């Protein structure tokens, strides 16, 4: 199948903002892919055939001996290039400019003056002073031969530059972040005026490409199974594969005993009634609880759940007729980038995602992950384009390991019942207050502590629960949701009165970063 004609290659040098570059490009309806600097050279670029290349920022210095590899052949390919932060320093370093450590690290808001109202800054006006976001320790002191300065700031006289005859542009600041208000215009100038892209990357276009890829991967006769969770990710993935291969897809819903209240009934009703997909339901709750007995470490929980999940799948797959060669997963881009090193080498694992690191390496099926390059809001757009019901599209995210990672410490049937009841009350009150759609994700966590309380004039020593609600666009960053006090009061009152064994309710006011959205 032919690759998208209008596409941008993002070369990742380990920046925390690399994914935001992709978001801004996708929001402009241009397709892009992120690839590690460890695998990108001139030959890769020629094969990939992008309309433009963006070199991301990164934590390294061009002088570090273990800095990500710098291949001068990237600049020899006749394709427009945009270097951002470290990418700018790298271009200067490769082409004869002078890069020096800054006297002081420049991090945060800065003001840049446009020196040339053309190219990246077309339409901004020469002399315009605009706020931008800086994050760098080195800076370009002297431009390479053939380059001219296009923007400057008090701390970075060379805040942007371009080649005089070739389409090579560089900025020291980060146009991709919200703290650079006119960054979208700068990126749009690169995409459309400099690279000549067309804004044709839409949900409908993604669906067409995905269907072709899936048909090519599966072939005309083989079958696939899908682990349906009831969430938007697996639902959209299942519907894409169902449209591609029809009744050769069988969905298996595993009730692992770690679900929210009434979730199994809802999944069966919704998917059988709305999607017409072959759905098999397996009750494996006792098996999962036995595997989790006495396990408190979060990564071990995830590992055991992932492996047991596949064991259950293998058992269920034996009852599916035909040649089952593929497993469909709703893996999303944030799952991938939090589980794999951005530099392509060893990384510190934040947490193993159920759809990525929790699977056994000796799977009997090849994976189909049609959403692997999408963010959550993009998945919802695709789901709406596919015509999926809003009760599926608008649901808050729910982790593959389920309530096991919302019960901190050992997982037991009793503790699952408590967190399940609290969660149901919490979501019910959020919906009653008309706040559900304003919140990215809301859930309850059972803490591994007890507290003293007074109920009915008697002393209690019972469980403590934490409530979490965040706003986000894609799960990469998140802020805690500011509930009206009266809503929080109603939630706390109901939980303590209706859930036996709980005498204290707390609310998590941590943002991501530094915290993650889930507690485990």
SULFENHU-V336759 format. One line per field, one symbol per residue. burial: + if it has 16 or more other ideal C-beta (glycine too) atoms within 10 Angstrom, else -. Layout:
# SULFENHU-V336759
burial = ???
This chain:
# SULFENHU-V336759
burial = ---+-+++++++++++++++++++++-+++++-+-++--++--++--+-+++++++++++++----++-++--++-+-+++++++++++++++++-+-+------+---+-+-+++--+++--+-----+-+++++-+++--++--+--++++-++-++++++---+++++++++++-++-++-++++++++-++-+---+-+--++-+++--+--++---+++++++++++++++++++++-++--++++++++++++++-++-++--++---+-+++-++-++-+++-++--+--+--++++++-+++-++--++--+---++++++++++++++++--+++------+++++++++-----+--++++++++++++++++--+-+---++-++++++++++++++--+---+++++++++++++-++--+-++--+++++++++------------+-+++++++++-+-+++++-++-+----+-+++-+++--+-+++++--+---+----++++
